[in-house]
Amino acid sequence: MPSRLLPPAGPARALAAAQLVNALGDGAFLVTSALYFSRVVGLPPTRIGLGLTLAWAVGALAGVPLGQLADRRGPRTVAVLLAAATGVSVGSFLFVRGFLPFVLAACCYATAQTGLAAARQALLAALVARRDRTHVLAHLQSTLNAGLAVGAAVGGIALHYGTRAAYLAVFAMDAVAFLLCALVLLRLPEVGPTAAPAAPGRGPRFTVLRDRPYALVTLLNTLLLLRMPLISLAIPLWTVTRTDAPGWLVSALLVLNTGAVMLFQVRTAAGVRDLPSAVRTVARGGALMLASCAVFALSAVDAPVWGAVAALLVAGGLQVAGEMMQSAGAWQIGFDLAPADRQGQYQGFFGMGVPLARMLGPLLLTALVVDWGTPGWLLLGALFLGAGLALGPAVRWAERANSALVSVG
């Protein structure tokens, strides 16, 4: 079991260590931050939501420029700086006392996080052989979930005490975790710039913005990433408001999700080695997501409590299986369609799907699923399946476009 859970020795294991360190801090931060800003700082929930929406919008826009910076200055150097900047941003939350400082701090945090993700992807692309990237990313995802779970437990202790000091201790822990992450990344081999500075008037600075096939692939992947607010927001709200299942099942579904990813993400990704296998895996994931949505809809049918519990657990299992397939395929697609010398800006663009899903997903999913009910679930499932199937033609279009560029060159 340890050999399956740990990535190979070398850069991959160091990247996993960096992932684990900052995930521990983030897990505690994520379960406490909203309550801290509400109960301690005194911000209304609507303002917290507005501030976070603005922050992730800014973060989404910053991904490509910061990814380009990683291409120009070297991904390790930029990743180290952005990890440190994330730690400083989290530390600034210690001094937030009003809405405007909260928005500014949140924007810095989201920008640094988005840029760090792009730089780390570019660093992985430089240090790990192409055939092994999806396998290594599966290890990193397992590590991320393990760290978030432990960190969430630490955050739970702070919630138990509920004091200002307990919340601030969590924020300080997360800030230190990102600084430690920067130190771990600093121990990785230096990677030189992969993109030469463009001469004035010699073409666009951000070529990814003119790559229409890659933009379509990114859009479809963003639709698939709606699974993130689905498990964190829509499913908990559905469980407690539209079914007869006990409230503790919300926690059980989250444990099922994180535990399955920790144990089975690497195995799920083992069959993804190239673009054709990635496309097939994403399509299968879309089918599982459709089945999951249909079973979630059934959980609200008038039936004994045990029936609702069983339906929710089956739906949660189908959901996490589809999630792992979609993740594994998307990693391979995002890397393989990006030019080797522009991985930073391309990963920054591809990674925009995460903040966009976080920004738009809560409003869309609560209206579609929680308010509309069964028809909304079926429509959402059809959306997951349609996006998964549409990735095949989009990837082939991108491959043809890349081949044409190589031929011209």
C-alpha positions in Angstrom: 0.0 0.0 0.0 2.7 2.6 0.8 4.3 2.1 -2.6 1.0 2.9 -4.2 0.4 6.0 -2.1 3.8 7.5 -2.4 5.1 8.9 -5.7 8.5 7.8 -7.0 11.6 9.1 -5.2 13.1 12.3 -6.6 11.3 15.5 -7.8 7.9 13.8 -7.7 8.2 13.0 -4.0 9.4 16.5 -3.2 6.4 17.9 -5.1 4.2 15.7 -3.0 5.8 16.8 0.2 5.2 20.5 -0.8 1.6 19.6 -1.6 1.1 17.9 1.7 2.5 20.8 3.8 0.3 23.5 2.3 -2.7 21.1 2.2 -2.5 20.7 6.0 -2.7 24.4 6.5 -5.4 24.9 3.8 -7.6 22.2 5.2 -7.7 24.0 8.6 -8.2 27.4 6.9 -11.0 26.3 4.7 -13.2 25.0 7.5 -12.7 28.0 9.7 -12.3 31.1 7.5 -15.9 31.8 6.7 -17.0 31.5 10.3 -14.1 33.7 11.5 -15.0 36.5 9.1 -18.6 36.2 10.1 -18.4 35.7 13.8 -15.2 37.5 14.8 -14.7 40.2 12.1 -18.5 40.7 11.8 -18.9 40.7 8.0 -22.4 39.7 6.7 -22.4 36.4 4.8 -23.4 38.2 1.6 -20.4 40.4 1.8 -18.1 37.5 2.4 -19.6 35.8 -0.7 -19.2 39.0 -2.7 -15.6 39.4 -1.6 -14.6 35.8 -2.4 -16.3 36.1 -5.8 -14.3 39.2 -6.6 -11.1 37.6 -5.4 -11.5 34.4 -7.5 -12.4 36.6 -10.5 -9.1 38.4 -10.1 -7.3 35.1 -9.5 -8.6 33.7 -12.7 -7.4 36.7 -14.7 -3.9 36.4 -13.1 -3.3 32.8 -14.0 -2.0 33.3 -17.6 0.4 36.3 -16.8 1.8 34.5 -13.8 2.2 31.3 -15.8 4.0 33.2 -18.5 6.3 34.6 -15.8 7.1 31.0 -14.9 8.0 30.3 -18.5 10.2 33.4 -18.7 11.9 33.3 -15.3 11.9 29.6 -14.5 9.0 27.7 -12.8 10.9 26.8 -9.7 11.8 30.4 -8.9 8.3 31.6 -9.5 6.7 28.8 -7.6 8.9 29.5 -4.6 8.0 33.2 -4.7 4.3 32.6 -5.1 4.2 30.0 -2.3 5.8 32.7 0.0 3.4 35.3 -1.3 0.4 33.0 -0.5 1.8 32.6 3.0 2.0 36.4 3.4 -1.5 36.8 2.0 -2.9 34.4 4.6 -1.0 36.1 7.3 -2.6 39.4 6.3 -6.0 38.0 7.2 -4.8 38.2 10.8 -5.1 42.0 10.6 -8.4 42.3 8.6 -11.0 44.3 10.4 -13.4 45.4 7.7 -14.8 44.6 4.2 -12.3 46.5 2.0 -9.2 45.0 3.7 -10.9 41.6 3.5 -11.4 42.0 -0.3 -7.8 43.2 -0.8 -6.4 40.3 1.2 -8.6 37.8 -0.5 -7.6 39.1 -4.0 -3.9 38.7 -3.1 -4.6 35.2 -1.7 -6.5 34.1 -4.8 -4.0 35.6 -7.2 -1.0 33.9 -5.5 -2.8 30.6 -5.2 -3.8 30.6 -8.9 -0.3 31.6 -10.0 1.3 29.0 -7.7 -0.9 26.3 -9.3 0.3 27.2 -12.8 3.9 27.5 -11.8 3.9 24.1 -10.0 2.3 22.5 -13.1 5.0 24.0 -15.3 7.7 22.8 -12.8 6.2 19.3 -12.8 6.2 19.3 -16.6 9.9 20.2 -16.6 11.0 17.7 -14.0 8.8 14.7 -14.8 8.8 12.7 -18.1 5.7 13.2 -20.2 4.5 9.6 -19.9 4.6 9.8 -16.1 2.9 13.2 -15.5 -0.7 12.0 -15.0 0.6 9.2 -12.7 2.5 11.7 -10.6 -0.5 14.1 -10.5 -2.7 11.3 -9.3 -0.2 10.9 -6.4 -0.3 14.6 -5.7 -4.1 14.6 -5.7 -4.1 11.8 -3.1 -1.6 13.7 -1.1 -3.7 16.8 -1.3 -6.8 15.0 0.0 -4.9 13.4 2.8 -3.5 16.8 3.9 -6.9 18.5 3.6 -8.5 15.8 5.8 -6.0 16.1 8.5 -6.0 19.9 8.3 -9.8 19.9 8.5 -9.6 17.9 11.7 -7.2 20.6 13.2 -9.7 23.3 12.1 -12.4 21.3 13.8 -10.6 21.8 17.1 -10.5 25.5 16.5 -14.2 25.5 15.8 -14.8 23.6 19.0 -13.2 26.4 21.1 -14.6 29.1 18.8 -12.3 31.8 20.3 -10.6 34.6 18.3 -7.2 33.1 19.4 -8.1 29.7 18.1 -9.1 31.1 14.7 -6.0 33.2 14.4 -3.8 30.2 15.3 -5.3 28.4 12.3 -4.5 31.3 10.0 -1.0 31.5 11.4 -0.6 27.8 10.8 -1.7 28.1 7.2 0.7 31.0 6.6 3.6 29.0 8.0 2.6 26.0 6.0 3.0 27.9 2.7 6.4 29.3 3.8 7.5 25.7 4.5 6.1 24.8 1.1 8.3 27.4 -0.5 11.3 26.0 1.3 10.5 22.5 0.0 10.1 23.7 -3.5 13.4 25.6 -3.2 15.2 22.2 -2.7 14.0 21.0 -6.1 16.5 21.2 -9.1 16.6 24.6 -10.7 14.7 24.8 -14.0 15.7 27.5 -16.5 13.3 29.6 -18.6 11.6 27.7 -21.3 10.3 30.7 -23.3 12.5 33.5 -24.7 11.3 37.1 -24.4 9.3 38.1 -27.4 10.7 40.8 -29.5 8.7 44.0 -29.8 6.1 43.7 -32.6 6.8 40.0 -33.1 3.5 38.4 -32.3 1.2 38.1 -29.3 2.7 37.9 -25.8 0.2 35.4 -24.6 -0.2 32.9 -27.4 -2.6 30.8 -25.4 -5.2 33.5 -25.7 -5.3 33.0 -29.5 -5.4 29.2 -29.3 -9.1 28.6 -30.0 -9.0 24.7 -29.8 -7.3 24.9 -26.4 -9.8 27.5 -25.2 -12.7 25.2 -26.1 -11.0 22.3 -24.2 -10.5 24.6 -21.2 -14.2 25.7 -21.4 -15.4 22.1 -21.4 -13.1 21.2 -18.5 -14.5 24.1 -16.6 -18.0 22.7 -17.0 -16.7 19.4 -15.6 -15.1 21.2 -12.7 -18.6 22.2 -11.5 -18.2 18.9 -9.5 -16.1 20.9 -7.0 -18.9 23.1 -5.6 -21.3 20.2 -6.1 -19.6 18.1 -3.4 -18.8 21.0 -1.1 -22.0 23.0 -1.3 -24.9 21.6 -3.4 -24.9 18.0 -2.1 -24.8 19.1 1.6 -27.6 21.6 1.0 -29.6 18.9 -0.9 -29.1 16.4 1.8 -30.3 18.5 4.7 -33.1 20.4 2.9 -34.6 17.9 0.3 -34.1 14.4 1.8 -35.0 12.6 5.1 -31.4 11.5 5.7 -29.8 12.5 9.0 -27.5 15.6 9.0 -24.4 13.5 9.9 -24.6 12.0 6.4 -23.2 15.3 5.0 -19.9 14.5 6.8 -20.0 10.9 5.8 -20.3 11.9 2.1 -17.3 14.2 2.4 -15.3 11.4 4.1 -16.3 9.0 1.4 -15.1 11.5 -1.3 -11.8 12.4 0.2 -11.0 8.8 1.3 -11.8 7.3 -2.1 -9.5 9.9 -3.8 -6.7 9.1 -1.4 -7.0 5.4 -2.0 -8.0 5.0 -5.6 -6.9 8.1 -7.6 -3.6 6.6 -8.5 -5.2 3.4 -9.6 -7.8 5.2 -11.6 -5.1 7.2 -13.4 -3.0 4.2 -14.2 -4.7 3.6 -17.6 -4.3 7.2 -18.8 -1.0 7.4 -20.8 -1.9 9.4 -23.9 -4.6 11.6 -25.4 -6.9 8.8 -26.8 -7.0 7.0 -23.4 -7.5 10.4 -21.6 -10.5 11.2 -23.9 -12.1 7.8 -23.2 -11.6 8.1 -19.5 -13.2 11.6 -19.4 -16.2 10.3 -21.4 -16.6 7.3 -18.9 -16.4 9.8 -16.1 -19.2 11.9 -17.6 -21.4 8.8 -17.8 -20.8 8.0 -14.2 -21.6 11.6 -13.2 -24.9 11.3 -15.1 -25.7 8.1 -13.2 -24.7 9.8 -9.9 -27.0 12.8 -10.5 -29.9 10.5 -11.3 -29.5 8.6 -8.0 -29.1 11.9 -6.1 -32.5 12.9 -7.5 -34.0 9.5 -6.3 -32.8 10.2 -2.8 -35.6 12.7 -2.3 -38.3 10.2 -3.3 -40.8 9.5 -0.4 -39.2 6.4 1.2 -37.9 5.2 4.6 -34.9 7.0 6.0 -32.6 4.1 5.2 -33.6 4.3 1.5 -32.5 8.0 1.4 -29.2 7.1 3.1 -28.6 4.2 0.7 -29.3 6.4 -2.3 -27.1 9.2 -1.2 -24.2 6.8 -0.5 -24.5 5.1 -3.8 -24.7 8.5 -5.6 -21.7 9.7 -3.7 -19.7 6.6 -4.7 -20.7 7.1 -8.4 -19.8 10.8 -8.1 -16.3 10.3 -6.7 -15.6 7.5 -9.3 -16.6 9.9 -12.1 -14.6 12.7 -10.5 -11.4 10.6 -10.4 -11.8 9.6 -14.1 -12.4 13.2 -15.2 -9.4 14.5 -13.2 -7.0 11.9 -14.6 -8.1 12.5 -18.2 -8.1 16.3 -17.9 -4.5 16.3 -16.5 -3.2 14.4 -19.5 -5.1 16.6 -21.9 -4.1 19.9 -20.4 -0.4 18.9 -20.5 -0.2 17.1 -23.9 -2.0 19.9 -25.8 0.3 22.6 -24.4 3.6 23.6 -26.2 6.6 22.4 -24.3 8.1 25.9 -24.1 4.8 27.5 -22.9 3.6 25.1 -20.2 3.4 27.9 -17.6 0.9 30.2 -19.5 -1.0 27.2 -20.9 -1.4 25.7 -17.4 -2.4 29.1 -16.1 -5.1 29.3 -18.7 -6.3 25.7 -18.2 -6.3 26.2 -14.5 -8.7 29.2 -14.8 -11.4 26.6 -14.7 -10.9 26.1 -10.9 -11.5 29.7 -9.8 -14.3 30.1 -12.4 -16.1 27.0 -11.0 -15.6 28.3 -7.5 -17.0 31.7 -8.5 -20.0 30.7 -10.6 -20.7 27.2 -9.4 -22.4 28.0 -6.1 -25.1 30.2 -7.6 -25.7 27.9 -10.6 -25.9 24.7 -8.7 -28.1 25.9 -5.8 -30.6 27.2 -8.4 -30.4 24.1 -10.6 -30.3 21.4 -8.0 -31.5 22.6 -4.6 -34.3 24.8 -5.9 -35.4 22.9 -9.0 -34.9 19.4 -7.7 -35.1 16.3 -9.9 -35.2 18.0 -13.3 -32.2 20.1 -12.3 -30.3 17.0 -11.3 -31.0 15.3 -14.6 -30.0 18.5 -16.5 -26.8 18.7 -14.6 -26.0 15.1 -15.3 -26.6 15.6 -19.0 -24.3 18.6 -18.8 -21.5 16.5 -17.3 -22.0 13.7 -19.9 -22.2 16.2 -22.8 -19.1 18.0 -21.8 -17.2 14.7 -21.3 -18.2 13.5 -24.8 -17.5 16.8 -26.5 -13.9 16.8 -25.2 -13.1 14.1 -27.8 -13.8 16.2 -30.9 -12.3 19.3 -29.2 -9.0 17.4 -28.4 -8.8 16.1 -32.0 -9.3 19.7 -33.3 -6.5 20.9 -31.0 -4.3 18.0 -32.3 -4.9 19.0 -35.9 -4.2 22.6 -35.1 -0.9 21.7 -33.4 0.1 19.5 -36.3 -0.6 22.3 -38.8 1.6 24.7 -36.7 4.4 22.1 -36.7 4.2 21.7 -40.4 4.3 25.4 -41.0 7.2 25.8 -38.7 
